[in-house]
């Protein structure tokens, strides 16, 4: 019997029991839709986060922090975290000179002193992250994000000049401004090392508000930070130690990143950790892979349930059609053709279920994305772009990768066929004499 | 004359639960090409068992059965299927596929042997015309009378040019007037087209239509006579 005729026969059998076939297919649809929706949402979320990270973290920069890296060999362990582990080792502001001399691939480097401070607005107070940096070098490294939306970033600033991120300027994104250019900003820092701890205070003047950056930031400018000149930070916080040194490379290829990272690690005898943006992105990528696998696994369970449904229905169908199988065999149909007919039915159910499931999953993913994004646009495949962290939450653009598409299709058909194997085998093994006698 | 069926000391034993039942106890039978044989016997005589064996639906327990020169007992499942394609089955209860039209039912046996769609259609229409159903080719079994359904079944049985037709109580489920017409058709196939026919029945009147009558009783052949010699 020709393959086309086998499928034709399978299809005629499915058509006979439309409701039953429809409900069986629905099981596959739900399973596949769950997988597709979850995977395309997580993929979209990963893309959004990656994009936002890439905004805050230029790919040609390395971040050097004191402490052994958890990513390097002999690391300090999980407790160390991304910023490096506990260590008595300190990075100093003038270590930038050491680093700059390490490799011709290094363009420049900038030290960052970072503290959490308290700022007071007329009606409320905020805890905020303040970064002491060399404005000129910082602007050189982060040319696309350390940019003023209003006011001017003075590259040779006076000590009391302050640059604020967008969030501090317009936290509610509704035009009600908290701090604006030319406002005074009182910074209060609790010096915990003094005995007894005491609050240090100074009032600076805002000279610039940064453009909206969006997303997260490792070392780079962010919407939620305040920037003061490095000299002011040194004197105000009373330290020459810095929290990070950001190194800008002349090239962002992996070989350069690796060689410079090694050079820096060696220069500080392994006491400093070097993180590249690519390493961070890789970690995020692998974390998301695990999440995706986990979610897909949960969704796959529903598909297994659908598979059992298929098996159940096929066995019922086999019993009902025992006599028909007897007729087919009496007409000379071979056992393997009977097997193919039953498997053909499951392939058709799996295929229709998978196609509908992919469509439904895609719609679901978009609906969920719209709900989570607080009413963002209904996205098309690969369309749109990620926006920042704001009052509306994160814009997730669901992404349906070809792998997910083909995988879902294959999985849908695969599960259907696997669960149909037993009933199909039983059908093929029916003895014609007994099958014909079956009432 | 070519030998179509040759049975030598054919035995078949079934297990009915734990009790062995000897359905055939040494049957010797020869059917030649062009023959029209009626196997007559009461129920329980082993008629159906003999029919199943001759139709290659089942294998004998002992003895030799040659169908179209092939020894059935040596065949595997696949080869038995191939052999069945040389047999035209007509069942008492028609055994048409209810969801298929008359034409589709006839085409089915052709599609099983891999005939192309265009040729299937042509042949099915010709065969349905032969059995007198030219105007009902697109009707489903439920829309046809018993006699018409049996004609479809005969057309289907003839579709892959079988070596012989195997009829199992072909008129057992239809009224006597239609039964006569069906028998007329069967006889015509035998006389005009030279089709070898083996018909199993318990109806003496029906058996008289055949050229040769074999009486089966309690699993053995008690008489084998040319029609007209039986009294």
Boltz contact constraints between the chains, C-beta under 6 A:
constraints:
  - contact:
      token1: [A, 1]
      token2: [B, 111]
      max_distance: 6.0
  - contact:
      token1: [A, 1]
      token2: [B, 112]
      max_distance: 6.0
  - contact:
      token1: [A, 2]
      token2: [B, 114]
      max_distance: 6.0
  - contact:
      token1: [A, 5]
      token2: [B, 111]
      max_distance: 6.0
  - contact:
      token1: [A, 16]
      token2: [B, 99]
      max_distance: 6.0
  - contact:
      token1: [A, 327]
      token2: [B, 95]
      max_distance: 6.0
  - contact:
      token1: [A, 330]
      token2: [B, 89]
      max_distance: 6.0
  - contact:
      token1: [A, 331]
      token2: [B, 109]
      max_distance: 6.0
  - contact:
      token1: [A, 331]
      token2: [B, 112]
      max_distance: 6.0
  - contact:
      token1: [A, 332]
      token2: [B, 81]
      max_distance: 6.0
  - contact:
      token1: [A, 332]
      token2: [B, 84]
      max_distance: 6.0
  - contact:
      token1: [A, 332]
      token2: [B, 85]
      max_distance: 6.0
  - contact:
      token1: [A, 332]
      token2: [B, 112]
      max_distance: 6.0
  - contact:
      token1: [A, 333]
      token2: [B, 112]
      max_distance: 6.0
  - contact:
      token1: [A, 334]
      token2: [B, 78]
      max_distance: 6.0
  - contact:
      token1: [A, 334]
      token2: [B, 81]
      max_distance: 6.0
  - contact:
      token1: [A, 335]
      token2: [B, 77]
      max_distance: 6.0
  - contact:
      token1: [A, 432]
      token2: [B, 57]
      max_distance: 6.0
  - contact:
      token1: [A, 433]
      token2: [B, 52]
      max_distance: 6.0
  - contact:
      token1: [A, 433]
      token2: [B, 57]
      max_distance: 6.0
  - contact:
      token1: [A, 433]
      token2: [B, 58]
      max_distance: 6.0
